[in-house]
Structures are given as structure tokens and as C-alpha cells.
Amino acid sequence: MMVSASPSMVARSSLEEMLDSLRRRDEAEKPKELPPALPSRPTSKARLPSARRSLPNNFNAETLIRSPEWAPSVNKRKERDSGVKRCNNFCVKKTEKDAVESPYVASEEELQSRQKVAKSDWGDNVAYFIVKKLKVWCRGPSGLWESGTIQSTSGDVAFVSLSSGNVIKVPRDELLPANPDVLEGVDDLAQLSYLNDPSVLCNLQSRYSQDMIYSKAGPVLIAMNPFKDVQICGDDFVTAYRKKLVDKPHVYAIADAAYNEMMRDDVNQSIIISGESGAGKTETAKIAMQYLAALGGGSCGVEHAILQTNCILEAFGNAKSSRNDNASRFGKLLEIHFSSVGKICGAEIQTLFLEKSRVARLENGERSYHIFYQLCAGAPSMLKERLNLKMASDYKYLSQSGCLAIDGVDDAQKFHMLMEAFAILQISEEDQLQVFSVLAAVLWLGNISFQVTDDENRVEVLADEAITTASRLMGCSAQELMLALSTHDNAVEDSIDKRLTLQQVTDARDALAKFIYVSLFDWLVEQINKSLQGRCCTGRSISILDIYGFESLQKNSFEQMCTNYANERLQQHFNRHLLKLEQEECELDGVDWTKVDFEDNQECLDLFEKKPFGLLSLLEEESNCPKATDLTIADKFKQHLNGNSCFKAERGRSFSIHHHAGEVLYDTSGFLEKNRDSLSSVTIQLLSSCSSQLLRLFTSKVLKQVQKPAAMSCQMNALESPKPSVGIKFKVHMLCTFSA
Ligand SMILES: Nc1ncnc2c1ncn2[C@@H]1O[C@H](COP(=O)(O)OP(=O)(O)OP(=O)(O)O)[C@@H](O)[C@H]1O
């Protein structure tokens, strides 16, 4: 077996540390005559998996009951009979009976051999592994993890015979114990005797190869992205989990637990989904929503409306990125409200930090928001005529990246699905028309071009089809729009009606387009929330958090920095919550708890958040300085942040951040402009006098917020203190997604 381990995987995750610590504590409680760190006898749940456990085509809930693999009651009985008492998800207390029955109990000869070695240290167990010819992990010549058996040792080195037949020399202290074959594919990582990187990866890989995409790590569900339909969702599975006929790890099981605990304890629940971009968070969130909709569906039909919100939010907030054809470019917290009898009675969505730069600027091979392509492909001819809508390839904002279509995706069909979703969520036809007009205006704004008029590179707007159509759709005159784009008030320099350079005028146009799009997105979420508002809510709720995943691209800019910062926050919550939760449970169970040291990412968060010398404050400060450039901001970062161990100065405009998921190299090109995105007062005035009701509404909101800090800080603050929900107390369920 060869397992590739990326650098981030090689570093021990805090989860791993914690599981390991719990394992060590558990081992310490074992009867003293047992050898140290020997593979524990698997519980009934850790039975040897069959070669392939795909479910029959004609699968139904009854099949599940008969299948021993899926029958919890049978498993529970076996568990009882085997003398294994589970005290919580992490610690499996082993009784004397278990020790006697264990196939790993040592023979007399082995015990003698073991007496020679210390009992608590893996290094000393090498001798035992040699005697027993047990599997170990080591790095093969390719740098990948490989399994083999130790043939002999000499001083600090061991000679390991790999499954390929080759024998390699490995430093003794680089060997890691492997789990016995009988534990291969266990559905809870906490059942593994050894929790090291290759063992965990190997277990997940073994399950993944059999389409078992869900595993547990104690209370956390691990979901591996299958990139195909593995047929483990749908009505039959919902029924099975609902009736508790199965206890295999599944998103349904997590949603079911959340629902039952909410009903039983009257405590609000939340399901937090984390993972890198493309790992499957959004799909997993949808699976959880489907289950809750099935469980709490009632007469008012609001559950259908909740499911339809995905279609709208994905159209307006998702895009093709280099990693994911349907990447979420915003964070989402969906709070589903339930009545006293457990029926869904309403919902509320909070969105965070839509990536606005994507509206105007795309990397090669990426797309802007799906809605633009859907509108161009699917709008009926009357609407197209009204909006003077062309093909996507005719719009510069869309054509710049050389990517207009996604394999296997029919944008026109998606547009029709969107119209259905609008209807279900009661977005009126009048509002729909306004939305489409605003979208078309954004596209036409991107086509507005400029010509240089003098030797100092001053420019003026070209009076062409783009400016006439954009102004018509916005509800102003072409002259007014031209004036607004080519004049600028700079508060710092206090000079009004200054003619702009080509770069400035392009930035002003793009800032307008981005402002309109982001405002439209926020407005749409408001409309959705109005439509989902419940009438008979009792304060019970289940929230599902799905934010954009961690990104490390070839070139990382402002957007990746914000995305990764948000993930850093989530990671901290994840670490702290999980450990705290376990500690509480152990205390409740009266288990002697050893404090677990885990890799806290506070230092990385400080790098962003410290005032006045954190990344965000420095960026904010530099954004208000008219002479600042992308180079000066890079210098400023290097000057003030070098003392933070997560920061590394690089050449020119670059710097690196050591995130929890790995090191990312950032380039400050465009940082200032992306953070500023300021609209001139002339543009704000223009927008507030447009005949488009939506544009006027957007402007009135921005005028109200004028005293608040710049966009990024606002969005980031929202991450720090999300709006308090109906209830005060939350029980959190964790879900980690991974892409193989
Ligand atoms: N459970 C699943 N079954 C089948 N395919 C899946 C599943 N989960 C994810 N995928 C596939 O992987 C793709 C990416 O998944 P998804 O959009 O959910 O990732 P994500 O973690 O939300 O990414 P991002 O952070 O970029 O938004 C999906 O479009 C789909 O093709």
C-alpha cells in the first residue's frame, strides 16, 4: 500500500494529536500485563470489512435491516457480548474479558521478548514488531508512505522489507507502527490502535476505494468527495436513518442527531462543515438539508422553498474556479426553524463576504458568477431584446478568461431551473425583471471603453452602444453616466472634478459594477429571507454553516487571503470547540482527563487581527493613503509583521503566511484597489437619481453605512460576531470534507 502524504498532511493535525492523546490515556488504563500500544481488539463495529460493500441496486430499508453490516442493533448486542464498554466516542474502555479474548494477547514467548523492552514507547516496541513480523510504515524511495515489515535493526537504522520485495534502510525513529489488517477500513478512526498519518490516510483510502465516503473521527464526521454518485442518499436511506436501522457514518446520521437533540433537549443545534475548496462542503450541506427537510417537512411546504434557495444562491454566488466548477464565493449560514412538534416552519440565511473582484476580473480558465452565463444562454427572446442581451462571449467581463462554458453544464437549463426557484420563493415577475436589468447593466458596464485625450494620458468615455445600453438599463442618461465615470472626488486630496487616467477610470467603472452586483446579491438574500420567514416558530433551530474553502493557488491575491482568513477562524472554532466538548464529556463521565496540547492557530489569527499592526489594520490604513501602492503595502507588512512566526517576507510584492493548512505565498498586486473599491460621490449621486428602483435602494443603504469602516473590515467583523440566533445555547456538530 502506498499513500501519498502532502506536507500539510505530514504535520500532525490537532485532531490527530487529540485522538492520539486519548488513545494514550486509554492505553494507560489497560491492565498492566498487556504489552504497550498493542493493537486493541476491534469492537464489533471494527469488524473486517468485506472486499466491497456496494449496496444492491434494488436496495431498500428492509435490505438494510437484514444486512449485518448495517444493523446497529446486532452490532450493539455483539458489543455487549464482547465485553467492550464504550464510554464515549473516543475512549473505549477494555475489560479483563476483552483482554483475555483478544487475538493480540501475547504468548509466553512473546511476553518474554517483550520484557526486554520498555512498555510505553513505540521506539522500544520495534523489537516486538520484529518478533511478530508486524507491519510498519516508512517513507519509500519515492517519498511516499509504504508499508513493510522490519527484517532487522542495526544501531539507529532498521531494514524494512516492503511489499514490493525490496528491502530499504530507514532511520529507526522514522518508522511508524501500522495497524493490524483486521482493523483495515474501520468506520471510526478512534478505533485504530495507532493514529499516525499513514494509518489514518490508509484507513480512509481503504474505505474510499469501496465507495465508503463517510467515516468518523470520534464525534466528527469525515466526508471524502467521491466525485460521482455513490448512491448512498435518497428516500430509502432517509427512512433507514430516521428509523435508526443503520448506524454507519453518514451526513444523515449527523443531521438526525442534531434534530433529535434539538427536540429532546430543547437546545439549538449547528452543523459546521469545513474543508478545502472543492472538498464537497456545499454538496454535503445540501445532503444535510435534504434530510432535515424530509424529517421536518410539513403542511406549509416551506421545506421545498428552503431547498430551492440553493439554486438561487449558487447561480448568484458560485462560479467556476481553477479548483472547483461550482465554487462558492461566499459564506453561508442557513438557520432552519422548527415548530414545537418538530416541523420546519421557516428559515433564515446569512451570507458573508461575497467575492466581488470576480465580477470585473477573472483568472484564465475561471468564470464569473454562473448567473451571467445562465442569463445569456437561457433568457427568452423578449427579455433578451429588452435588455439588448448578447451572447456571453460578447461581454468583456465574461470573455476575458477564455472560459465561457463548463463541461457537462447546460447554462440555459440552469436558467429555467432558476426561474422555477424564483417562482417557488415568490420573487415577483416585476422583481425578476429588475434583477435581470441590473445584471445586464453590469455586463454592459464592463464593455464601456475609454480613449486617451491628451499627452498626460487623461481619458474620456467612448459614447457607444455599451454606454447607451448601460445607462438605459440603470435609468439615467448616457451623459450622466459618462460624467460620473470620468470624474472623481478624492477626499484626501480634496480636489473635485479631476480628470482621471485610464487606470483610474477603469477602476471607477469596475468599482461601480462590483458595487451593483454585491448589492444585488444582498438584496436577493433579503427577499429569500422574507419568503422563508416563519410564522409559528418556537425558537428551536438547526443551523448549517458552509463557507468557501481554504485556497492555495499558483497565484494568491487578496481574495485568497480573505478566504483563508475566514477558514483560519473556523479552524480555531473547530479546535477549541471539539476539545472543549470532549473535555466536558470526559468530566461528565468521570474520566480522568489529561489536558490535550493542540496546535492553536491564534498566532495566525493575531497576524490578521492585531491592532494597530495586523494585516487588516495595516491594509485599511494604507488604503486611505493616496500615495500608497501595492509595493508600499508589501513593505509595510514586512516592516510590522516580521515578528509574527506565521509571517514570512518574500521578494518584491510577495509575502507568505503559514496557515493551519499549509504555507501560502501571496502577491499584493491589486490589494489596495480590491480593498478600497470606493465609489465617488458623483457616482453615488448618479445612482440615487436613477429610475431603477433597485439601484436607488442600494444607494440609500450605502449612504446609511457611510460612517462604517471599509467593506472588508465590515465583512470580517461579521465573521467574528455573527448575528445571534433565536436561541442562546448551541450544540455543535462537526463535519470535515476532503477531496482525495
Ligand atoms: N457527496 C458528493 N457526491 C458526488 N459528488 C460530489 C459530492 N460532494 C462533492 N461532489 C463533487 O465535487 C464538486 C465540488 O464540491 P463542492 O462544491 O461541494 O465543494 P466545496 O467544498 O463546497 O468547494 P468550495 O469551497 O470551492 O465552494 C461538486 O460540484 C461535485 O461535482
The ligand as an SDF file (V2000), in Angstrom:
LIG
                    3D

 31 33  0  0  0  0  0  0  0  0999 V2000
  -21.2580   13.7840   -1.9890 N   0  0  0  0  0  0  0  0  0  0  0  0
  -20.9010   14.0180   -3.2650 C   0  0  0  0  0  0  0  0  0  0  0  0
  -21.2780   13.1670   -4.2340 N   0  0  0  0  0  0  0  0  0  0  0  0
  -20.9130   13.3670   -5.5190 C   0  0  0  0  0  0  0  0  0  0  0  0
  -20.1580   14.4060   -5.9430 N   0  0  0  0  0  0  0  0  0  0  0  0
  -19.7440   15.2880   -5.0280 C   0  0  0  0  0  0  0  0  0  0  0  0
  -20.0920   15.1630   -3.6390 C   0  0  0  0  0  0  0  0  0  0  0  0
  -19.5460   16.1740   -2.9800 N   0  0  0  0  0  0  0  0  0  0  0  0
  -18.9140   16.9260   -3.8910 C   0  0  0  0  0  0  0  0  0  0  0  0
  -19.0240   16.4050   -5.1240 N   0  0  0  0  0  0  0  0  0  0  0  0
  -18.4350   16.9330   -6.3820 C   0  0  0  0  0  0  0  0  0  0  0  0
  -17.3860   17.8330   -6.0490 O   0  0  0  0  0  0  0  0  0  0  0  0
  -17.6840   19.1430   -6.5420 C   0  0  0  0  0  0  0  0  0  0  0  0
  -17.2100   20.1660   -5.5370 C   0  0  0  0  0  0  0  0  0  0  0  0
  -17.9880   20.0490   -4.3740 O   0  0  0  0  0  0  0  0  0  0  0  0
  -18.4720   21.3300   -3.5420 P   0  0  0  0  0  0  0  0  0  0  0  0
  -18.8570   22.4220   -4.4700 O   0  0  0  0  0  0  0  0  0  0  0  0
  -19.4780   20.8700   -2.5720 O   0  0  0  0  0  0  0  0  0  0  0  0
  -17.1010   21.7160   -2.8390 O   0  0  0  0  0  0  0  0  0  0  0  0
  -16.8720   22.8500   -1.7380 P   0  0  0  0  0  0  0  0  0  0  0  0
  -16.0860   22.2200   -0.6640 O   0  0  0  0  0  0  0  0  0  0  0  0
  -18.1710   23.4740   -1.3580 O   0  0  0  0  0  0  0  0  0  0  0  0
  -15.9550   23.8490   -2.5380 O   0  0  0  0  0  0  0  0  0  0  0  0
  -15.8070   25.4610   -2.3940 P   0  0  0  0  0  0  0  0  0  0  0  0
  -15.1820   25.7370   -1.0710 O   0  0  0  0  0  0  0  0  0  0  0  0
  -14.8930   25.7700   -3.5330 O   0  0  0  0  0  0  0  0  0  0  0  0
  -17.1630   26.0170   -2.5560 O   0  0  0  0  0  0  0  0  0  0  0  0
  -19.1760   19.1540   -6.7890 C   0  0  0  0  0  0  0  0  0  0  0  0
  -19.5330   20.0480   -7.7930 O   0  0  0  0  0  0  0  0  0  0  0  0
  -19.4490   17.7170   -7.1960 C   0  0  0  0  0  0  0  0  0  0  0  0
  -19.1090   17.5160   -8.5540 O   0  0  0  0  0  0  0  0  0  0  0  0
  1  2  1  0
  2  3  1  0
  2  7  2  0
  3  4  2  0
  4  5  1  0
  5  6  2  0
  6  7  1  0
  6 10  1  0
  7  8  1  0
  8  9  2  0
  9 10  1  0
 10 11  1  0
 11 12  1  0
 11 30  1  0
 12 13  1  0
 13 14  1  0
 13 28  1  0
 14 15  1  0
 15 16  1  0
 16 17  2  0
 16 18  1  0
 16 19  1  0
 19 20  1  0
 20 21  2  0
 20 22  1  0
 20 23  1  0
 23 24  1  0
 24 25  2  0
 24 26  1  0
 24 27  1  0
 28 29  1  0
 28 30  1  0
 30 31  1  0
M  END
$$$$
